[in-house]
Amino acid sequence: MRSRRSGVRSRSNPQQSLADSIDRRISELRAWLEENAPDTANLQSHLDANTAERAYWHHGYLVALIDMRNLLKGRKDRLH
């Protein structure tokens, strides 16, 4: 999976650029999951209380929310 990230906002239509960037990232993550962890959608281990999977899921969700907030604010900080 590529780790390179490009800018997400263009001067012509920042909302479309943001949506395109999100769509691109969704596609990348789906492809990575299909290749590296195809059973995760069915197992749903993150729903089990007191598991590492649940903690990692919540951590990943937190990072995603922070990334989205930064994108919406127009920050150029590196994403997680």
C-alpha positions as CSV (number, residue, x, y, z in Angstrom):
1,M,0.0,0.0,0.0
2,R,1.3,3.5,-0.8
3,S,2.1,5.7,2.1
4,R,2.4,8.9,-0.1
5,R,-0.3,11.4,0.4
6,S,-1.2,14.3,-1.9
7,G,-2.8,17.5,-1.0
8,V,-6.6,17.2,-0.6
9,R,-7.8,20.7,-1.4
10,S,-7.8,22.4,-4.7
11,R,-8.5,26.0,-5.3
12,S,-11.3,25.3,-7.8
13,N,-13.5,23.0,-5.7
14,P,-12.2,22.2,-2.2
15,Q,-15.2,20.0,-1.2
16,Q,-14.9,17.9,-4.3
17,S,-11.2,17.5,-3.8
18,L,-11.8,16.4,-0.2
19,A,-14.5,13.9,-1.2
20,D,-12.2,12.5,-3.9
21,S,-9.4,12.1,-1.4
22,I,-11.7,10.3,1.0
23,D,-13.0,8.0,-1.8
24,R,-9.4,7.3,-2.8
25,R,-8.4,6.4,0.8
26,I,-11.5,4.2,1.2
27,S,-10.5,2.2,-1.9
28,E,-6.9,1.9,-0.7
29,L,-8.0,0.6,2.7
30,R,-10.5,-1.8,1.3
31,A,-7.9,-3.2,-1.0
32,W,-5.4,-3.5,1.8
33,L,-7.9,-5.3,4.1
34,E,-8.9,-7.7,1.3
35,E,-5.3,-8.6,0.8
36,N,-4.1,-8.7,4.4
37,A,-7.1,-9.4,6.6
38,P,-10.0,-10.7,4.5
39,D,-11.9,-12.2,7.4
40,T,-12.1,-9.0,9.5
41,A,-15.5,-8.0,8.1
42,N,-17.0,-11.4,9.1
43,L,-15.2,-11.9,12.4
44,Q,-16.1,-8.5,14.0
45,S,-13.6,-9.2,16.8
46,H,-13.6,-5.5,17.7
47,L,-17.0,-5.9,19.2
48,D,-15.7,-8.3,21.9
49,A,-15.3,-6.5,25.2
50,N,-11.9,-6.3,26.8
51,T,-9.9,-7.4,23.7
52,A,-6.9,-5.8,22.0
53,E,-9.0,-5.8,18.8
54,R,-11.5,-3.5,20.4
55,A,-8.8,-1.1,21.7
56,Y,-7.1,-1.0,18.3
57,W,-10.5,-0.3,16.6
58,H,-11.2,2.6,18.9
59,H,-7.7,3.9,18.4
60,G,-8.1,3.7,14.7
61,Y,-11.4,5.5,14.8
62,L,-10.0,8.2,17.0
63,V,-7.1,8.8,14.5
64,A,-9.6,8.8,11.6
65,L,-11.7,11.5,13.3
66,I,-8.6,13.6,14.0
67,D,-7.5,13.3,10.4
68,M,-11.0,14.3,9.1
69,R,-11.1,17.3,11.5
70,N,-7.7,18.4,10.2
71,L,-8.8,18.0,6.6
72,L,-12.0,20.0,7.2
73,K,-10.0,22.7,8.9
74,G,-7.7,22.8,5.9
75,R,-4.5,21.8,7.8
76,K,-1.6,20.6,5.9
77,D,-0.3,18.4,8.8
78,R,0.7,14.9,7.9
79,L,-2.1,12.4,8.3
80,H,-1.8,9.3,10.5
